[in-house]
């Protein structure tokens, strides 16, 4: 039976009610990642623990925010046993669509070729977390990971017989 596995990657967590990465069989789901470095993420965790409003985000230059997000994405994906070329779908929220070209220039460098680029949706967000410039989420797969036991019809006859005997008990 398949089980959900939380992927721990060392990417800064903000203390929100979600996991940054979750694997289920060969599938990998990466939550929307904002460009928060550890120092700011720690401030957010501490404020949330005290029941206070998080501090304002002080933005870095856009290119640096993109690199932070994509580096974090890569860390989550690799911690799951996958790689960026195994991403199937990416969703990008930009605070300002005029940043599309600078985003794309950096984004492309995280994939080995044009053939390995995932399907993607890019849209302008009405509002991003803490008014940062972008957030990116993804769905991918983990090479070599299995869906679990094959369906009954595909199991060898001996295995089907043993499973039937166990059900009778």
Secondary structure, 3 states (H helix, E strand, C coil): CCCEEECCCCCCCCCCCCCCEEEECCEEEEEEEECCCHHHHHHHHHHHHCCCCCCCCCCCCHHHHHHHHHHHHHHHHHHCCCCHHHEEEEEEEECCHHHHHHHHHHHHHHCCCHHHCCEEEEEECCCCHHHCCEEEEEEEECCCCCCCCCCHHHCCHHHHHHHHHHHHC
